[in-house]
Amino acid sequence: MPWMLAASLILAMLVGIRVWWNSHTRQFSNGIGERRTVILSDGSTVSLDASSEVFVRYSGTLRELHLRRGRAEFKVAKDARRPLVLYAADREIVATGTTFAVEIIQGEVRVAPYEGQVSVVGPGRLRTRRCAGEELTAPVSLAQVHIEAVDAARSLSWTSGLLEFVDEPLVVAVERVDRYTRSAVSIGDRAAGSVRISGVFAAGDTRGFIEGITAISPIIAEEQNGRVVLWSAGRAKH
């Protein structure tokens, strides 16, 4: 019957698409505390942070990557015929030959070019072009963006095993710290999460991080069921 033939053709097409996707896609993921750099087929490199994951799909006309979680630095080989397109949450970042980093954290996408420039496309196809030395922060599902200057050495400190924070909310710092340790740290109340902290800590040294922030910030640490919970000093639980 004609409808059975059509259904069979559609099914065959879907299977073919799936096989093509699987054969052209590579997945790179890091567990807690792991970091690595991979070299792609065009010579581009991806430095992947701990607890992060990226999918790569290349073809003769396409260089497409998907950052599913975490953070990565991308050094893009120049190829004007095949712009590299990176998807992170609801953002699309387009580059032809540049170095930049992207992070998904606390419901935001952060994009920081270190060489050259990138184009960032958001909801409603709103396009923003950013140059080296600028970091774009974009809340997921919102068209708005925030731009501020970024220091490349500080921003990339994680690639050498350091976590450097300059006036960052504690909730952001804790998420980055948790990428490197199984000794989980959590935020006890909203006031604690909004406390701004600065400092340089060794990745994976949870004890040093906790001792450092409780010494210089209005934060109290409590151990609860094998976890460390950080409370604002005015609302600490006993």
N, C-alpha and C positions, 0 to 999 in steps of 0.2 A: 504494500500500500504506500502511496506517496508520503503520507505523514510519518510512516515508520522509517522510510528512507531518509527523510529530512532529519528526523530525530537521531538516526544513526550517524549522519554527517556531522551534526552539531556536537554529538558526543565525541566523535573522533577528533574534531577540531579542539575541543576543550582538553582532551587528553594530550594532544600534540602541543598545545600551549603550555600545559603543565610540565611536560617533559622538557620542552625548550627552556622554560624558566629554571627548572632544577639543574639542567646541564650547564647553564650560563651564570649561575648564582653561586657565590661563595660566602660563607658566614664565618666571621671572626668574633669570638667572644672571650672575655676574661672573667675569671672568678674573683673572689675577694682577695685583695692584695697582689694581684697579678698585673703586670704591664708588659706590653710587647709592641714591636714595630714590624709591620708587614710591607713587603714591596709588591705592588700590583703589576699586572702585565705590561702596562704602558710606562713603567718607571716611577709612577707616583708612589708615595709612601703614606701609610696610616699608622700613627702612634696612638695606641688604644690604652686608655686609662683602666684602672681596676674596676671590676663590676660593670663593664661596658660591653656593648655589642653593636656590630655594624655588618650590614649585608652589602655585597658588591656584585653588580651585574654589568658586564662589559659586552659589547658587540662591535661590529664594524662601524656603526654610526652612533654608538651610545656609550656613555660612561655614567652610570647611575649608582649611587650609594644611598643606603638608608641607615641612619644612626637611630637604633631602637632605644637605647638607654645609655646613660653615662656621658663620657666625654672622649674626644679624640682630636688630634692635630693632623691636618692633611697638607702634604706638600705635593702640589698638583703639577704633573708634567705638562708642558705646553702642547696643545693640540687645538688649533683654532677651528678645525673641522668637527671636533667632538668636545664641546664644553662639558666639563664635569658637573653633574647635578647631584646635590646631596639633599636628602629629605630628612628633616628632624622635626618630629611632632607635626605641626601644621605649617612649617616653614620650608621653603625651597631655596637652597643656596646654590648659585651658579658661578662657576669659576672656570677660566681657560688655562691659567698658569699662575699660581700664587700659593702662598702658605697661609693657612688660617686654622682656627680651632672652633669647634662647636661643642656646646654642652647642653644637656637637658637636665634641669634641676629645679625643684620646687615649683613646678607648673610654668616654667619659663624656658625659653630657648635663648642661649647666649652665643653670639657669633663675634669672633675677634680676628680680623685679618692682620697678619704680621708682615706680609710682603704683597705688593700689588693691591687689588681691590676685588670685592665680591659683590654680587647682586643678591639681595634677599627679598623673596616674594612671600607675602603673607595673605591672610584672608581677604577676599575681594580682589585678589591679584594685585594688591598694593605693592609696588616695587620700591625698595630702598637700596641705594648703592653706597657701600662703605669702603673706606680706604684704610691703609695700615695705620695703626695707632689709635683706632676707634673700636670700641666694643658696643655691639647692639644687643639690647636685652628686650625680648618680646614675650609678653604673656601669651600662653597658648589660648587659642580661640578668640583673641582680641587683635584688632588691627593696629593698635597703638604700639609704639616702640620707644625705647629710651636709649640715648647715645651718650657715652662718656669716654674720656681718654683711658687708654689701657697701656700698662707697662709690659712689654713682651716678656722680659726676664721673670717678672713676678707671676704673670699669667701662666707661664710654662714651667714653673718650678716643680710641678708634679712629675714632669718627665725625668727629673733627676732625684725623685724620692722625697721631695719636700712639699709640704702644704703651707702656702703663704696666704695669709688673710690680711686685708687692709680695710678696716671699717666694714666688715661683712656681717650680716645678721647671723646669730648663732645657729639658727635652724639650717642655713645654707652650709655653714662650716661642719656641722654634725653630719649632714648627708655625705659630704666629701670624706670625712674621717671614717664613716661606716663602710666606705668602699674598700678599706684596707684592713679591717679587723673583724674577727668573729665575736669580739667582746662588745656587743651592741650598746650604743649610746642613744638615748632618746630624750626628747624635750618634754618637760612636765607641764608647762603652762605657756600660754601665748606670750606673756611678758618676758619669759626667759628666751624664747625663740627670737624675739625682736631685739635683744641686747646686741649691740655692735661690738665686734671684737677685732683685734689686730694681733699678729704674731706669726712666727715661723715654727713649724712643728715637723718632726720626722714622720713620714707616712707610716702608719702601722703602730705608732707609739701612742696608744690610747691613754695610758696612764699619764704620760707627759702632757698630752693635750688637756686632760681634765685638771691636772694640778696647775697648769699654766693659766687656764681661763678662770678657775675659782680663786686664784691668787690675785688677779688683777681686775676681775669683773664682779658685779653683784649677783653671783651665781653660786648655788650650793648643790653639791653632788650627793645623791643617795643611791645605795645599792638595793635593788628590788628584784627578787627572783632571778638572779644572775645577770641582770641588766644594770646599767648606770643611768639614772634619771637625773636630768639637770633642771633645777627649779630656780626661779627668780628668788632672791634673798627674802623679799617681802612676803612670798607665798609658799615657802618651803614647807613640805609636809614632814611630820615627825611621827 
